[in-house]
Amino acid sequence: MADQSGVNDSVLATLIFLTKRVREAATASEIQFLLVNESQSLIPYRQAVYWEAGRGVQIVSGVTSFEQHSPYVQWLEKWFRAGKERKQDVSAMVADLSALGEGDLSWEEWLPRYLLTIDLKGKDNYPGGRVLFARDTPFSQQETTMLCEWCDTWRDQYRHSYRKSWRQRLGSAYKSPTKTLLTRAVSIAVLASISVYPVQLSVLAPAELIPLNPSVVRAPMDGVVDQMLVKPNERVINGQPLLQFDQAALNNRLEVARRSLVTAETEYRQRAQQALFDPESKAKLSVLQSQIKERQIEVAFLVELFSRSQVVSPRAGLVIYNDPSEWVGRPVVTGERVLLVADEKEVQVEAWLSPSDMIGLEDETEARLFLSADPTTPVIAHLSYISYQPELRPDGLYAYRIRAQLTENGDLPRIGLKGTARLEGDRVPLIYWVLRRPWAAFRGWAGI
């Protein structure tokens, strides 16, 4: 009796020690490790496996990791799923596999002869599971009772640290294959329904606000810009001087032309006096008249050029150009654009759409411009122009030029503000919206 009492005290002390350790465990993996490995100090066994509903085999004694698709684990999965659920919180079943006879001897490859299976009923978030202990000798009633008590304590601690997997949160992990198949079928049907749901196809493009119908001020002649008379973004009136060309060369040419005209007129008067007595001088008068007219035309042309050397504004509005220092001293040719004069109340959106992002866009399609300066308030516009083919941008990339006119009146954003334009196309299935770019990239890579 004393020896039996000593054994019971030792087993009880071990159970208390294991209970303390499982309470001090920090993670679910550590708690699982205690179940299949540290239970060896409570009763002897050769193998232990923990299986969890919805997740399958979680841990095997004696190894730190295992292959989930190995034949041994697959056999265990099939064996655990074949077991019947019991209504008790913790229930045990002792089995002698040799009693199966010659009907099914597959167990001989994986397990010892005697098994003890303990069912752990689900509670709260914990879905339940089973623990398998196997050895070569039968399990006694006392060992079974002690293991049930230990597993009950283990389960109460484990369920507090249990976290559902994503499959369990979606409800697709069940112990019943029929329920699993049904859930998968429902999930596929839901995904199929969502994939054909119509959504608005849209693309994003860098954009900015530009003037609508601006007046372009071009160089009226070949020359060098002497000074810019207005600053960028300055408001001007009609006829106000904008820039001044260098007049030194024009002054020299005009002075030479005037002197040539005076010389021709003097020579003409001399020949006219001589013509009264010299028939030969009279014959040269018509040639001198032509030279005088030629000099007069040249002088008039240079006077006109001189008047153009100071360029004036063709209208009232806002002067748009970059930096005055870029133009002072710069030679220009006739027709070269120098600056713009625009009405700040007439604004439009200009966007550049990459060829890979080009979708079916129609006139009057709505475009929303989200300015970098104010991304919370979109600027609404409607498409008015789409270039026929991509154009080379200043950054060296080709893109379609798109313009849209604003639909709002009142306080408009300042010309030159940049942002991102959202262009809307046709309504398409959600699956097309998701896979359009990846499929286009794959076809470009695969060449199909």
Secondary structure as UniProt FT lines:
FT   HELIX           2..24
FT   HELIX           28..37
FT   HELIX           38..41
FT   STRAND          47..52
FT   TURN            53..55
FT   STRAND          56..60
FT   TURN            61..62
FT   TURN            68..69
FT   HELIX           71..82
FT   STRAND          90..96
FT   HELIX           97..100
FT   TURN            101..102
FT   HELIX           106..109
FT   STRAND          114..123
FT   TURN            124..125
FT   STRAND          126..135
FT   HELIX           141..158
FT   TURN            159..160
FT   HELIX           166..169
FT   TURN            170..171
FT   HELIX           177..195
FT   STRAND          198..211
FT   STRAND          215..218
FT   STRAND          223..228
FT   TURN            232..233
FT   STRAND          235..236
FT   TURN            238..239
FT   STRAND          241..245
FT   HELIX           248..274
FT   TURN            275..277
FT   HELIX           279..283
FT   HELIX           285..308
FT   STRAND          310..312
FT   STRAND          317..320
FT   HELIX           324..326
FT   TURN            327..329
FT   STRAND          331..332
FT   TURN            334..335
FT   STRAND          337..342
FT   TURN            344..345
FT   STRAND          347..353
FT   HELIX           355..357
FT   TURN            363..364
FT   STRAND          366..371
FT   TURN            375..376
FT   STRAND          379..386
FT   STRAND          391..392
FT   TURN            394..395
FT   STRAND          398..406
FT   TURN            415..416
FT   STRAND          418..429
FT   HELIX           430..446
//
